[in-house]
Amino acid sequence: MAAAPEVEALLFDVFGTVVDWRGSIERLGRDFAGRQGLPALDWAAFADAWRARYQPAMAAVREGRRPFVRLDILHRENLEAILPDFGLDRLDGAARAELTLFWHRLDPWPDSVPGMTRLKRRHILAAQSNGNIALIVDMARHGGLPWDVVLGAEVVGHYKPEPAAYLGACAALDRAPGRCLMVAAHNDDLAAAAACGLRTAFVRRPAEKAPGETADLAPSGDWDLVVDSLEKLAERLGC
């Protein structure tokens, strides 16, 4: 797949693929601690603990154990669960709300904006994220991400990797799945998209991982494209 003129829309996973959630939360946490006068804290561990509750929280929605709620609500609930583990259970409501909004201020990887700017010359760029609309819009304004449209969980009422999340996004764009390319740093996301008929591009993001973590360091499937950056993806797609 050196070039794919038949692909019209690129659907992007956002957390980890386009933005550095782990490094951003660590940076934001250190700044927050300084302003709050908090004792030293391992903010990288805090980020990992928070993220570890991400999939289990969405599973409750996917499995019908609770109605669909936007990701901001799940992030706040997951935050409340880990605060005691880090000695932060005395934070007031305003501080907890500020922490929750960390996810709205994640920084792009260095190649994301230049790569996406090139890709946008020939393709529709859609955020295909489990993040809610306000979260993704705030993040785009913070980091200068040039989306054409924000799709994903809140739009279709389903969290990835449910098939309805991918097929609903394609339908919203009025594009057949085969004319959409799912771009992600996570193999399970691509496997689910491929099962729905989408094309696939794996982006290596080793810096997303905690020390010793090995998942998604390499492609595990026969994806259409494997690249090291979004700028490399633009090259492969002739942009």
C-alpha positions as CSV (number, residue, x, y, z in Angstrom):
1,M,0.0,0.0,0.0
2,A,2.6,2.5,-1.1
3,A,-0.3,4.9,-2.0
4,A,-4.0,4.5,-1.5
5,P,-6.0,6.9,-3.7
6,E,-9.1,4.9,-2.8
7,V,-8.8,5.9,0.8
8,E,-10.8,9.1,1.3
9,A,-11.0,9.5,5.1
10,L,-8.5,8.8,7.9
11,L,-10.0,7.9,11.3
12,F,-7.6,8.4,14.1
13,D,-7.3,6.9,17.5
14,V,-6.3,9.9,19.6
15,F,-5.0,8.9,23.1
16,G,-1.5,7.6,22.5
17,T,-1.6,7.8,18.7
18,V,-2.0,11.5,18.2
19,V,-1.3,12.8,21.7
20,D,1.1,11.9,24.5
21,W,-1.3,11.2,27.4
22,R,1.3,9.8,29.7
23,G,3.9,12.5,29.4
24,S,1.3,15.2,29.4
25,I,-0.4,14.1,32.6
26,E,3.0,13.8,34.3
27,R,3.9,17.4,33.2
28,L,0.5,18.8,34.2
29,G,0.6,16.9,37.5
30,R,4.0,18.4,38.5
31,D,2.6,21.9,37.7
32,F,-0.6,21.2,39.6
33,A,1.4,20.0,42.6
34,G,3.5,23.1,42.6
35,R,0.5,25.4,42.7
36,Q,-1.3,23.3,45.3
37,G,1.8,23.0,47.5
38,L,1.6,19.2,47.4
39,P,4.4,16.9,48.5
40,A,6.5,15.1,45.9
41,L,4.5,12.5,43.9
42,D,5.2,10.0,41.1
43,W,3.0,11.6,38.5
44,A,4.0,9.0,35.9
45,A,2.7,6.3,38.2
46,F,-0.4,8.4,38.8
47,A,-1.0,8.6,35.0
48,D,-0.6,4.9,34.6
49,A,-3.0,4.1,37.5
50,W,-5.6,6.5,36.1
51,R,-5.3,5.0,32.6
52,A,-5.4,1.4,33.9
53,R,-9.1,2.0,34.9
54,Y,-9.9,3.3,31.4
55,Q,-10.8,0.0,29.7
56,P,-12.6,-1.5,32.7
57,A,-14.8,1.6,33.0
58,M,-15.8,1.4,29.4
59,A,-16.4,-2.3,29.6
60,A,-19.3,-1.6,32.0
61,V,-20.9,0.4,29.2
62,R,-20.1,-2.0,26.4
63,E,-21.5,-4.9,28.4
64,G,-24.7,-3.1,29.2
65,R,-24.1,-2.9,33.0
66,R,-24.6,0.8,32.9
67,P,-26.0,3.3,30.3
68,F,-23.7,5.1,27.9
69,V,-22.0,8.1,29.6
70,R,-19.3,10.4,28.1
71,L,-15.7,9.8,28.9
72,D,-15.3,12.9,31.1
73,I,-17.6,11.2,33.6
74,L,-15.6,8.0,33.5
75,H,-12.4,9.9,33.9
76,R,-13.8,11.7,37.0
77,E,-15.0,8.4,38.5
78,N,-11.7,6.7,37.9
79,L,-9.9,9.7,39.4
80,E,-11.9,9.5,42.6
81,A,-11.0,5.8,42.8
82,I,-7.2,6.4,42.7
83,L,-6.8,9.6,44.8
84,P,-6.5,7.8,48.1
85,D,-3.7,5.6,46.7
86,F,-1.6,8.7,46.1
87,G,-2.6,10.6,49.3
88,L,-4.7,13.0,47.4
89,D,-8.1,12.2,48.9
90,R,-8.3,15.6,50.7
91,L,-8.4,17.6,47.5
92,D,-11.5,19.7,47.2
93,G,-14.0,19.6,44.4
94,A,-12.4,22.4,42.4
95,A,-9.0,20.7,42.5
96,R,-10.6,17.4,41.4
97,A,-12.4,19.1,38.5
98,E,-9.0,20.6,37.4
99,L,-7.4,17.2,37.5
100,T,-10.2,15.7,35.4
101,L,-9.6,18.3,32.7
102,F,-6.0,17.3,32.4
103,W,-7.3,15.0,29.6
104,H,-8.5,18.1,27.7
105,R,-4.9,19.5,27.6
106,L,-2.8,16.6,26.3
107,D,0.1,17.6,24.1
108,P,0.5,16.2,20.5
109,W,3.5,14.1,19.6
110,P,6.0,16.3,17.8
111,D,5.1,14.7,14.4
112,S,1.3,14.9,14.8
113,V,0.5,18.4,13.7
114,P,2.9,18.5,10.7
115,G,1.9,15.0,9.7
116,M,-1.8,15.7,9.9
117,T,-1.4,19.0,8.1
118,R,0.1,17.2,5.1
119,L,-2.5,14.4,5.3
120,K,-5.3,16.9,5.3
121,R,-4.4,18.0,1.8
122,R,-5.8,14.9,0.3
123,H,-7.9,13.2,3.0
124,I,-10.7,13.9,5.5
125,L,-9.2,13.8,9.0
126,A,-11.6,12.5,11.7
127,A,-11.0,12.0,15.4
128,Q,-12.3,8.5,16.0
129,S,-11.9,8.5,19.8
130,N,-13.5,7.3,22.9
131,G,-13.1,10.8,24.1
132,N,-16.2,13.0,24.2
133,I,-16.7,16.0,21.9
134,A,-15.8,18.7,24.4
135,L,-12.6,16.8,25.4
136,I,-11.4,16.4,21.8
137,V,-12.3,19.9,20.8
138,D,-10.4,21.4,23.8
139,M,-7.5,19.1,23.0
140,A,-7.4,20.2,19.4
141,R,-7.5,23.9,20.3
142,H,-4.7,23.3,22.9
143,G,-2.4,21.4,20.5
144,G,-3.4,22.8,17.1
145,L,-4.8,19.5,15.8
146,P,-6.4,20.1,12.4
147,W,-9.4,17.9,12.5
148,D,-12.1,18.1,9.9
149,V,-14.6,16.4,12.2
150,V,-14.9,14.9,15.6
151,L,-16.5,11.5,15.6
152,G,-16.3,8.6,18.1
153,A,-18.1,7.4,21.1
154,E,-20.3,10.3,22.0
155,V,-21.4,10.7,18.3
156,V,-22.5,7.0,17.8
157,G,-23.2,6.1,21.4
158,H,-20.7,3.2,21.4
159,Y,-17.1,2.8,22.7
160,K,-14.4,1.2,20.6
161,P,-13.8,-1.6,19.9
162,E,-17.5,-2.2,19.4
163,P,-18.2,-2.6,15.6
164,A,-20.9,0.2,15.8
165,A,-18.2,2.7,16.8
166,Y,-16.3,2.2,13.5
167,L,-19.3,1.6,11.2
168,G,-21.2,4.6,12.7
169,A,-18.2,6.8,12.0
170,C,-18.0,5.6,8.4
171,A,-21.7,6.2,8.0
172,A,-21.5,9.7,9.4
173,L,-18.9,10.5,6.8
174,D,-21.0,8.8,4.1
175,R,-18.0,6.7,3.2
176,A,-17.8,2.9,2.7
177,P,-15.6,1.2,5.3
178,G,-13.1,0.3,2.6
179,R,-12.6,4.0,1.8
180,C,-11.7,4.7,5.4
181,L,-8.3,4.1,7.0
182,M,-8.1,3.5,10.8
183,V,-4.9,5.0,12.2
184,A,-3.8,3.7,15.6
185,A,-0.9,2.8,17.8
186,H,-2.9,-0.1,19.3
187,N,-3.3,-3.5,17.7
188,D,-6.7,-4.3,19.2
189,D,-8.2,-1.1,17.8
190,L,-6.9,-2.0,14.3
191,A,-8.1,-5.5,14.6
192,A,-11.6,-4.4,15.4
193,A,-11.6,-1.8,12.6
194,A,-10.3,-4.4,10.1
195,A,-13.1,-6.8,11.0
196,C,-15.5,-4.0,10.0
197,G,-13.9,-3.6,6.6
198,L,-11.7,-0.6,7.3
199,R,-8.1,-0.2,6.0
200,T,-5.5,-0.1,8.8
201,A,-2.3,1.8,9.6
202,F,-0.2,1.0,12.7
203,V,1.8,3.9,14.2
204,R,4.6,2.9,16.5
205,R,4.5,4.9,19.7
206,P,7.0,3.3,22.1
207,A,7.2,6.4,24.3
208,E,3.5,5.9,25.3
209,K,4.5,2.8,27.3
210,A,5.5,2.6,30.9
211,P,8.9,1.0,31.7
212,G,8.6,-2.8,31.2
213,E,5.4,-2.6,29.2
214,T,5.5,-4.5,25.9
215,A,2.0,-4.4,24.5
216,D,1.7,-2.6,21.1
217,L,5.5,-2.0,20.7
218,A,5.2,-3.8,17.4
219,P,2.4,-4.6,14.9
220,S,0.7,-7.9,15.7
221,G,-1.5,-8.1,12.5
222,D,-1.2,-7.8,8.8
223,W,-2.0,-4.1,8.7
224,D,-2.0,-2.2,5.4
225,L,0.6,0.2,6.7
226,V,3.2,0.3,9.5
227,V,4.9,3.6,10.2
228,D,7.0,5.4,12.8
229,S,5.2,8.8,12.7
230,L,2.3,10.6,11.1
231,E,4.8,12.4,8.8
232,K,5.9,8.9,7.5
233,L,2.2,8.1,7.0
234,A,1.8,11.2,4.9
235,E,4.8,10.1,2.8
236,R,3.3,6.6,2.3
237,L,0.0,8.1,1.3
238,G,1.6,10.5,-1.2
239,C,0.8,13.7,0.7
